[in-house]
């Protein structure tokens, strides 16, 4: 096993413990990058100003730099530093923090969810994007189209995607951009959330606004799907938890710590620096093991035990510092509402099997019925 394969392994957590025992920040000869596995090292990397989200030599992946998906990628706040990161964040984050959980639950309840494997997949992947689309002002029919296009767009974010998938991502980006242009040009269709974001953003850079609205949808697609899916896996492995429906929000909070959908992320060193006693050089890459840090006893007591009533729960799943995910509260609300709706149908969870979607950093279960 290595720290990248671990993301989709059946149980990577003993391996992560081994990595922590070997040192919080260690160079991996096979991968040719540094691996931050302890809570202290992960926190230090996130906090250091010279650890950036993209390499200086490749701000946009070379596989998409020539197309529209690359243009959008280059404008995403989570793929930038400095003002291109702070400005969109300051415009988008306040509105996300004010979204009513009851509104989220109502939007989830309005969707048809079936308790079979196909229905669960749609609820995991398409449902969260439809909720975000509705919160921005799109109609249900438009939301369904936005979710389908988002599924194609996210291919540009994965190094595992084929050329055909990358080509489709460019086409999906063009269509998504068109949907947002129409919505932004129609004040009567805009939701209070979008109006607030638009006002905070100003009229100086409409393309950056559109790119980050597309980014909001893409964030809801995979990460929230994994959060819902890993919660279902937890319930399958612990049937007694299925009877405690009043604690679904707490269960989701512990799942995101215990078995996060985003297992790792990366940082790239922009200038000579020292972190956790290690000297790093420009162009060094760091694999930041969020899932390992979550299981560090320096961060949480009894970290390998799943506890609903965990005191002072701490997690790196949504990042930390200047790049902490601004949509954390919304993601948790959507996952809680979706899982509540799924369990209300009393699905036969014991009949489900799963494998993890191919990924270098995501842990997203794909369910089937009675098959391996």
DRENDO-1510 file (C-alpha; in Angstrom, 1 decimal, always signed):
<recs>
REC; n; res; u; v; w
REC; 1; UNK; +0.0; +0.0; +0.0 .
REC; 2; UNK; +1.0; +3.6; -0.4 .
REC; 3; UNK; -0.6; +6.9; +0.9 .
REC; 4; UNK; -2.5; +7.4; -2.4 .
REC; 5; UNK; -3.8; +3.8; -2.9 .
REC; 6; UNK; -4.9; +4.0; +0.8 .
REC; 7; UNK; -7.8; +6.4; -0.1 .
REC; 8; UNK; -9.8; +3.6; -1.7 .
REC; 9; UNK; -8.6; +0.6; +0.4 .
REC; 10; UNK; -11.1; -1.3; +2.4 .
REC; 11; UNK; -9.5; -0.2; +5.7 .
REC; 12; UNK; -6.6; +2.3; +5.3 .
REC; 13; UNK; -6.5; +3.3; +8.9 .
REC; 14; UNK; -4.0; +0.8; +10.4 .
REC; 15; UNK; -1.6; +1.9; +7.5 .
REC; 16; UNK; -2.2; +5.6; +8.4 .
REC; 17; UNK; -1.3; +4.8; +12.0 .
REC; 18; UNK; +1.9; +3.2; +10.8 .
REC; 19; UNK; +2.8; +6.3; +8.9 .
REC; 20; UNK; +2.2; +8.5; +11.9 .
REC; 21; UNK; +4.5; +6.2; +14.0 .
REC; 22; UNK; +7.3; +6.7; +11.4 .
REC; 23; UNK; +7.1; +10.5; +11.6 .
REC; 24; UNK; +4.6; +13.3; +11.1 .
REC; 25; UNK; +6.3; +14.6; +7.9 .
REC; 26; UNK; +8.3; +12.0; +5.9 .
REC; 27; UNK; +9.5; +11.8; +2.4 .
REC; 28; UNK; +8.0; +8.9; +0.4 .
REC; 29; UNK; +10.6; +7.5; -2.0 .
REC; 30; UNK; +8.1; +5.7; -4.2 .
REC; 31; UNK; +5.8; +8.7; -4.7 .
REC; 32; UNK; +8.6; +11.3; -4.7 .
REC; 33; UNK; +6.7; +13.6; -2.4 .
REC; 34; UNK; +6.5; +14.5; +1.3 .
REC; 35; UNK; +3.7; +12.9; +3.3 .
REC; 36; UNK; +2.1; +14.8; +6.3 .
REC; 37; UNK; +0.3; +12.2; +8.4 .
REC; 38; UNK; +0.1; +13.6; +12.0 .
REC; 39; UNK; -2.2; +16.3; +13.2 .
REC; 40; UNK; +0.6; +18.6; +14.1 .
REC; 41; UNK; +2.2; +18.3; +10.6 .
REC; 42; UNK; -1.1; +18.7; +8.8 .
REC; 43; UNK; -1.9; +21.8; +10.8 .
REC; 44; UNK; +1.5; +23.2; +10.2 .
REC; 45; UNK; +1.3; +22.7; +6.4 .
REC; 46; UNK; -2.1; +24.2; +6.2 .
REC; 47; UNK; -1.0; +27.3; +8.2 .
REC; 48; UNK; +2.3; +27.9; +6.3 .
REC; 49; UNK; +2.0; +30.7; +3.8 .
REC; 50; UNK; +4.6; +29.1; +1.5 .
REC; 51; UNK; +2.5; +25.9; +1.1 .
REC; 52; UNK; +0.1; +26.6; -1.7 .
REC; 53; UNK; -2.7; +24.8; -3.4 .
REC; 54; UNK; -1.1; +24.7; -6.9 .
REC; 55; UNK; +2.5; +24.4; -8.1 .
REC; 56; UNK; +4.0; +27.7; -9.3 .
REC; 57; UNK; +5.0; +26.0; -12.6 .
REC; 58; UNK; +1.5; +24.6; -13.3 .
REC; 59; UNK; -1.4; +26.8; -11.9 .
REC; 60; UNK; -3.8; +24.9; -14.2 .
REC; 61; UNK; -3.3; +21.2; -15.0 .
REC; 62; UNK; -1.7; +20.8; -18.4 .
REC; 63; UNK; -4.4; +18.3; -19.4 .
REC; 64; UNK; -7.1; +21.0; -19.5 .
REC; 65; UNK; -5.2; +24.3; -19.8 .
REC; 66; UNK; -6.2; +24.8; -23.4 .
REC; 67; UNK; -10.0; +24.5; -22.8 .
REC; 68; UNK; -12.9; +26.2; -21.1 .
REC; 69; UNK; -12.7; +23.8; -18.1 .
REC; 70; UNK; -9.1; +25.0; -17.6 .
REC; 71; UNK; -10.3; +28.6; -17.6 .
REC; 72; UNK; -12.8; +27.9; -14.9 .
REC; 73; UNK; -10.3; +25.9; -12.9 .
REC; 74; UNK; -7.9; +28.8; -13.0 .
REC; 75; UNK; -10.5; +31.1; -11.5 .
REC; 76; UNK; -11.6; +28.8; -8.6 .
REC; 77; UNK; -11.0; +30.3; -5.2 .
REC; 78; UNK; -9.9; +26.9; -3.9 .
REC; 79; UNK; -7.2; +26.7; -6.6 .
REC; 80; UNK; -5.8; +30.2; -5.9 .
REC; 81; UNK; -3.9; +32.2; -3.3 .
REC; 82; UNK; -4.1; +35.8; -2.3 .
REC; 83; UNK; -6.8; +38.1; -3.7 .
REC; 84; UNK; -8.1; +35.6; -6.2 .
REC; 85; UNK; -8.8; +33.3; -3.3 .
REC; 86; UNK; -9.9; +35.9; -0.7 .
REC; 87; UNK; -12.3; +37.9; -2.8 .
REC; 88; UNK; -14.6; +35.1; -4.0 .
REC; 89; UNK; -14.5; +33.5; -0.5 .
REC; 90; UNK; -15.6; +36.7; +1.2 .
REC; 91; UNK; -18.5; +37.0; -1.3 .
REC; 92; UNK; -19.7; +33.4; -1.1 .
REC; 93; UNK; -19.1; +32.3; +2.5 .
REC; 94; UNK; -21.4; +34.6; +4.4 .
REC; 95; UNK; -24.5; +33.5; +2.5 .
REC; 96; UNK; -23.7; +29.8; +2.8 .
REC; 97; UNK; -23.5; +30.2; +6.6 .
REC; 98; UNK; -27.0; +31.6; +6.8 .
REC; 99; UNK; -28.8; +28.9; +4.8 .
REC; 100; UNK; -31.7; +27.5; +6.9 .
REC; 101; UNK; -31.4; +23.8; +7.6 .
REC; 102; UNK; -35.2; +23.4; +7.3 .
REC; 103; UNK; -35.0; +24.8; +3.8 .
REC; 104; UNK; -32.4; +22.2; +2.9 .
REC; 105; UNK; -34.5; +19.4; +4.4 .
REC; 106; UNK; -37.5; +20.6; +2.4 .
REC; 107; UNK; -35.5; +20.6; -0.9 .
REC; 108; UNK; -34.3; +17.1; -0.2 .
REC; 109; UNK; -37.8; +15.9; +0.7 .
REC; 110; UNK; -39.1; +17.2; -2.6 .
REC; 111; UNK; -36.8; +14.9; -4.5 .
REC; 112; UNK; -37.9; +11.3; -5.3 .
REC; 113; UNK; -35.5; +8.9; -3.6 .
REC; 114; UNK; -35.8; +5.2; -4.0 .
REC; 115; UNK; -34.2; +2.7; -1.6 .
REC; 116; UNK; -32.4; +0.6; -4.2 .
REC; 117; UNK; -28.8; +1.0; -5.1 .
REC; 118; UNK; -29.5; +3.1; -8.1 .
REC; 119; UNK; -31.7; +5.4; -6.1 .
REC; 120; UNK; -29.1; +5.7; -3.4 .
REC; 121; UNK; -26.5; +6.7; -6.0 .
REC; 122; UNK; -28.7; +9.4; -7.4 .
REC; 123; UNK; -29.4; +10.7; -3.9 .
REC; 124; UNK; -25.7; +10.8; -3.1 .
REC; 125; UNK; -24.3; +12.4; -6.3 .
REC; 126; UNK; -27.1; +14.3; -8.0 .
REC; 127; UNK; -29.2; +15.2; -5.0 .
REC; 128; UNK; -26.7; +17.6; -3.3 .
REC; 129; UNK; -26.1; +19.5; -6.6 .
REC; 130; UNK; -29.9; +19.8; -7.1 .
REC; 131; UNK; -30.1; +21.3; -3.7 .
REC; 132; UNK; -27.4; +23.8; -4.4 .
REC; 133; UNK; -28.9; +24.7; -7.7 .
REC; 134; UNK; -32.3; +25.3; -6.1 .
REC; 135; UNK; -30.7; +27.5; -3.4 .
REC; 136; UNK; -29.2; +29.6; -6.2 .
REC; 137; UNK; -32.5; +30.0; -8.0 .
REC; 138; UNK; -32.7; +27.3; -10.6 .
REC; 139; UNK; -35.9; +25.4; -11.3 .
REC; 140; UNK; -36.1; +21.7; -10.4 .
REC; 141; UNK; -35.7; +20.8; -14.1 .
REC; 142; UNK; -32.7; +23.1; -14.5 .
REC; 143; UNK; -31.3; +21.7; -11.3 .
REC; 144; UNK; -31.4; +18.2; -12.7 .
REC; 145; UNK; -29.6; +19.4; -15.8 .
REC; 146; UNK; -27.0; +21.2; -13.7 .
REC; 147; UNK; -26.4; +18.0; -11.7 .
REC; 148; UNK; -25.8; +16.0; -14.9 .
REC; 149; UNK; -23.4; +18.7; -16.3 .
REC; 150; UNK; -21.6; +18.9; -13.0 .
REC; 151; UNK; -21.0; +15.1; -13.2 .
REC; 152; UNK; -19.2; +15.7; -16.5 .
REC; 153; UNK; -17.4; +18.8; -15.3 .
REC; 154; UNK; -15.8; +17.1; -12.3 .
REC; 155; UNK; -13.8; +14.9; -14.6 .
REC; 156; UNK; -11.5; +17.8; -15.3 .
REC; 157; UNK; -10.5; +17.6; -11.6 .
REC; 158; UNK; -9.2; +14.0; -11.7 .
REC; 159; UNK; -5.9; +12.9; -13.0 .
REC; 160; UNK; -7.5; +9.5; -13.7 .
REC; 161; UNK; -9.9; +10.8; -16.4 .
REC; 162; UNK; -9.6; +9.7; -20.0 .
REC; 163; UNK; -9.2; +12.2; -22.9 .
REC; 164; UNK; -12.9; +11.5; -23.8 .
REC; 165; UNK; -13.9; +12.5; -20.2 .
REC; 166; UNK; -11.8; +15.6; -20.4 .
REC; 167; UNK; -13.3; +16.6; -23.7 .
REC; 168; UNK; -16.8; +16.1; -22.2 .
REC; 169; UNK; -15.8; +18.3; -19.3 .
REC; 170; UNK; -15.0; +21.2; -21.6 .
REC; 171; UNK; -18.4; +20.9; -23.2 .
REC; 172; UNK; -20.2; +20.6; -19.9 .
REC; 173; UNK; -18.4; +23.7; -18.6 .
REC; 174; UNK; -19.6; +25.7; -21.6 .
REC; 175; UNK; -23.2; +24.6; -20.9 .
REC; 176; UNK; -22.9; +25.3; -17.2 .
REC; 177; UNK; -21.5; +28.7; -17.9 .
REC; 178; UNK; -24.5; +29.4; -20.2 .
REC; 179; UNK; -27.0; +28.4; -17.4 .
REC; 180; UNK; -25.3; +30.8; -14.9 .
REC; 181; UNK; -25.1; +33.7; -17.4 .
REC; 182; UNK; -28.9; +33.4; -18.0 .
REC; 183; UNK; -29.6; +33.2; -14.3 .
REC; 184; UNK; -27.4; +36.2; -13.5 .
REC; 185; UNK; -29.0; +38.2; -16.2 .
REC; 186; UNK; -32.5; +37.6; -14.8 .
REC; 187; UNK; -32.9; +39.3; -11.4 .
REC; 188; UNK; -36.4; +37.9; -11.0 .
REC; 189; UNK; -35.1; +34.3; -11.0 .
REC; 190; UNK; -32.2; +34.9; -8.6 .
REC; 191; UNK; -32.6; +33.6; -5.0 .
REC; 192; UNK; -31.7; +35.6; -2.0 .
REC; 193; UNK; -28.5; +33.6; -1.7 .
REC; 194; UNK; -27.4; +34.4; -5.2 .
REC; 195; UNK; -28.4; +38.0; -4.9 .
REC; 196; UNK; -26.3; +38.3; -1.8 .
REC; 197; UNK; -23.3; +36.6; -3.4 .
REC; 198; UNK; -23.7; +38.8; -6.6 .
REC; 199; UNK; -23.9; +42.0; -4.5 .
REC; 200; UNK; -20.8; +41.1; -2.4 .
REC; 201; UNK; -18.9; +40.0; -5.5 .
REC; 202; UNK; -19.5; +43.2; -7.4 .
REC; 203; UNK; -19.5; +43.6; -11.2 .
REC; 204; UNK; -15.7; +43.6; -11.6 .
REC; 205; UNK; -15.2; +40.0; -12.6 .
REC; 206; UNK; -18.3; +38.2; -13.8 .
REC; 207; UNK; -16.3; +35.2; -15.2 .
REC; 208; UNK; -14.7; +34.6; -11.8 .
REC; 209; UNK; -18.2; +34.7; -10.1 .
REC; 210; UNK; -19.5; +32.2; -12.7 .
REC; 211; UNK; -16.4; +29.9; -12.2 .
REC; 212; UNK; -16.9; +29.8; -8.4 .
REC; 213; UNK; -20.6; +29.1; -8.7 .
REC; 214; UNK; -19.7; +26.1; -10.9 .
REC; 215; UNK; -17.1; +25.3; -8.3 .
REC; 216; UNK; -19.8; +25.4; -5.6 .
REC; 217; UNK; -21.8; +22.8; -7.5 .
REC; 218; UNK; -18.7; +20.6; -8.1 .
REC; 219; UNK; -17.8; +20.6; -4.4 .
REC; 220; UNK; -21.3; +19.4; -3.6 .
REC; 221; UNK; -21.1; +16.6; -6.1 .
REC; 222; UNK; -18.2; +14.3; -4.9 .
REC; 223; UNK; -17.4; +15.3; -1.4 .
REC; 224; UNK; -21.0; +15.3; -0.2 .
REC; 225; UNK; -21.7; +12.1; -2.1 .
REC; 226; UNK; -18.8; +10.5; -0.2 .
REC; 227; UNK; -20.1; +11.8; +3.1 .
REC; 228; UNK; -23.6; +10.3; +2.6 .
REC; 229; UNK; -22.1; +7.1; +1.3 .
REC; 230; UNK; -19.7; +6.6; +4.1 .
REC; 231; UNK; -22.5; +7.3; +6.6 .
REC; 232; UNK; -24.5; +4.4; +5.0 .
REC; 233; UNK; -21.4; +2.2; +5.2 .
REC; 234; UNK; -21.1; +3.1; +8.9 .
REC; 235; UNK; -24.8; +2.2; +9.5 .
REC; 236; UNK; -24.4; -1.1; +7.6 .
REC; 237; UNK; -21.4; -2.0; +9.8 .
REC; 238; UNK; -23.2; -0.8; +13.0 .
REC; 239; UNK; -26.9; -1.7; +12.7 .
REC; 240; UNK; -27.7; -0.5; +16.2 .
REC; 241; UNK; -27.0; +3.1; +14.9 .
REC; 242; UNK; -30.0; +2.8; +12.5 .
REC; 243; UNK; -32.4; +2.9; +15.4 .
REC; 244; UNK; -31.2; +6.2; +16.7 .
REC; 245; UNK; -32.7; +8.5; +14.0 .
REC; 246; UNK; -32.7; +11.5; +16.4 .
REC; 247; UNK; -28.9; +11.6; +16.2 .
REC; 248; UNK; -28.4; +11.7; +12.4 .
REC; 249; UNK; -26.7; +15.1; +12.4 .
REC; 250; UNK; -24.3; +13.9; +15.1 .
REC; 251; UNK; -23.7; +10.7; +13.2 .
REC; 252; UNK; -22.8; +12.7; +10.1 .
REC; 253; UNK; -20.4; +14.8; +12.2 .
REC; 254; UNK; -18.6; +11.8; +13.4 .
REC; 255; UNK; -18.5; +10.1; +10.0 .
REC; 256; UNK; -16.8; +13.1; +8.5 .
REC; 257; UNK; -14.1; +12.7; +11.1 .
REC; 258; UNK; -13.9; +8.9; +11.3 .
REC; 259; UNK; -14.1; +8.0; +7.6 .
REC; 260; UNK; -14.0; +11.1; +5.5 .
REC; 261; UNK; -14.9; +11.3; +1.9 .
REC; 262; UNK; -11.8; +13.4; +1.2 .
REC; 263; UNK; -8.8; +11.4; +2.4 .
REC; 264; UNK; -6.0; +13.6; +1.3 .
REC; 265; UNK; -5.1; +16.9; -0.5 .
REC; 266; UNK; -1.9; +18.4; -1.7 .
REC; 267; UNK; +0.2; +21.5; -1.1 .
REC; 268; UNK; +3.2; +22.7; -3.1 .
REC; 269; UNK; +6.1; +24.6; -1.6 .
REC; 270; UNK; +6.6; +28.0; -3.1 .
REC; 271; UNK; +9.8; +29.1; -1.2 .
REC; 272; UNK; +12.4; +27.5; +1.1 .
REC; 273; UNK; +10.8; +26.8; +4.5 .
REC; 274; UNK; +10.9; +24.6; +7.5 .
REC; 275; UNK; +7.9; +22.6; +8.7 .
REC; 276; UNK; +7.8; +20.1; +11.6 .
REC; 277; UNK; +11.6; +20.3; +11.7 .
REC; 278; UNK; +12.0; +19.4; +8.0 .
REC; 279; UNK; +13.6; +21.7; +5.5 .
REC; 280; UNK; +11.6; +22.0; +2.3 .
REC; 281; UNK; +12.5; +23.4; -1.0 .
REC; 282; UNK; +10.6; +25.2; -3.8 .
REC; 283; UNK; +8.7; +22.7; -6.0 .
REC; 284; UNK; +8.5; +20.1; -3.2 .
REC; 285; UNK; +5.0; +18.5; -3.1 .
REC; 286; UNK; +3.3; +17.5; +0.1 .
REC; 287; UNK; +0.5; +14.9; +0.4 .
REC; 288; UNK; -1.6; +16.0; +3.3 .
REC; 289; UNK; -3.4; +13.0; +4.9 .
REC; 290; UNK; -6.5; +14.5; +6.4 .
REC; 291; UNK; -7.9; +11.1; +7.3 .
REC; 292; UNK; -4.8; +10.1; +9.1 .
REC; 293; UNK; -4.7; +13.4; +11.1 .
REC; 294; UNK; -8.3; +12.9; +12.1 .
REC; 295; UNK; -7.3; +9.6; +13.7 .
REC; 296; UNK; -4.3; +11.1; +15.6 .
REC; 297; UNK; -4.7; +10.8; +19.4 .
REC; 298; UNK; -3.2; +14.3; +19.7 .
REC; 299; UNK; -6.3; +15.6; +18.0 .
REC; 300; UNK; -9.0; +13.3; +19.4 .
REC; 301; UNK; -9.1; +11.0; +22.3 .
REC; 302; UNK; -9.9; +7.3; +21.4 .
REC; 303; UNK; -9.6; +8.3; +17.7 .
REC; 304; UNK; -10.3; +4.8; +16.3 .
REC; 305; UNK; -13.6; +4.5; +18.2 .
REC; 306; UNK; -16.8; +5.7; +16.5 .
REC; 307; UNK; -18.5; +7.9; +19.2 .
REC; 308; UNK; -21.7; +9.8; +18.6 .
REC; 309; UNK; -21.3; +11.7; +21.8 .
REC; 310; UNK; -17.6; +12.6; +21.2 .
REC; 311; UNK; -16.6; +15.6; +23.2 .
REC; 312; UNK; -14.7; +18.4; +21.4 .
REC; 313; UNK; -14.8; +16.6; +18.1 .
REC; 314; UNK; -11.9; +17.9; +15.8 .
REC; 315; UNK; -11.3; +17.2; +12.2 .
REC; 316; UNK; -9.3; +18.3; +9.2 .
REC; 317; UNK; -11.8; +16.9; +6.6 .
REC; 318; UNK; -12.9; +20.4; +5.5 .
REC; 319; UNK; -9.4; +21.8; +5.6 .
REC; 320; UNK; -8.0; +24.4; +7.9 .
REC; 321; UNK; -6.9; +28.0; +7.8 .
REC; 322; UNK; -7.3; +30.2; +4.7 .
REC; 323; UNK; -8.5; +27.3; +2.5 .
REC; 324; UNK; -11.0; +25.8; +4.9 .
REC; 325; UNK; -14.1; +24.8; +3.0 .
REC; 326; UNK; -16.6; +27.7; +3.2 .
REC; 327; UNK; -19.5; +25.2; +2.5 .
REC; 328; UNK; -18.9; +22.9; +5.4 .
REC; 329; UNK; -22.2; +23.8; +7.2 .
REC; 330; UNK; -24.2; +23.4; +4.0 .
REC; 331; UNK; -22.5; +20.0; +3.1 .
REC; 332; UNK; -23.3; +18.6; +6.6 .
REC; 333; UNK; -26.9; +19.9; +6.3 .
REC; 334; UNK; -27.4; +18.3; +2.9 .
REC; 335; UNK; -25.9; +15.0; +4.1 .
REC; 336; UNK; -28.0; +15.0; +7.2 .
REC; 337; UNK; -31.2; +15.8; +5.3 .
REC; 338; UNK; -30.5; +13.1; +2.7 .
REC; 339; UNK; -29.6; +10.4; +5.2 .
REC; 340; UNK; -32.8; +11.2; +7.1 .
REC; 341; UNK; -34.9; +10.8; +4.0 .
REC; 342; UNK; -33.2; +7.6; +3.0 .
REC; 343; UNK; -33.7; +6.0; +6.4 .
REC; 344; UNK; -37.3; +7.1; +6.5 .
REC; 345; UNK; -37.9; +4.6; +3.6 .
REC; 346; UNK; -36.4; +1.8; +5.7 .
REC; 347; UNK; -34.1; +0.5; +3.0 .
REC; 348; UNK; -32.7; -3.0; +3.2 .
REC; 349; UNK; -29.1; -1.8; +3.9 .
REC; 350; UNK; -27.9; -5.3; +4.8 .
REC; 351; UNK; -28.4; -6.3; +1.1 .
REC; 352; UNK; -26.0; -3.7; -0.1 .
REC; 353; UNK; -22.4; -4.3; -1.1 .
REC; 354; UNK; -20.0; -1.6; -2.2 .
REC; 355; UNK; -16.6; -0.8; -3.7 .
REC; 356; UNK; -14.9; +2.5; -3.7 .
REC; 357; UNK; -14.9; +4.8; -6.8 .
REC; 358; UNK; -11.5; +5.0; -8.4 .
REC; 359; UNK; -9.8; +8.1; -7.0 .
REC; 360; UNK; -6.4; +9.4; -5.8 .
REC; 361; UNK; -7.9; +11.3; -2.9 .
REC; 362; UNK; -11.7; +10.5; -2.5 .
REC; 363; UNK; -13.3; +7.8; -0.6 .
REC; 364; UNK; -16.7; +7.4; -2.2 .
REC; 365; UNK; -18.6; +4.1; -2.0 .
REC; 366; UNK; -20.6; +2.9; -5.0 .
REC; 367; UNK; -23.4; +0.6; -3.9 .
REC; 368; UNK; -24.8; -2.5; -5.6 .
REC; 369; UNK; -27.3; -5.2; -4.5 .
REC; 370; UNK; -26.2; -8.7; -3.8 .
REC; 371; UNK; -23.0; -8.4; -5.9 .
REC; 372; UNK; -19.3; -7.8; -5.2 .
</recs>
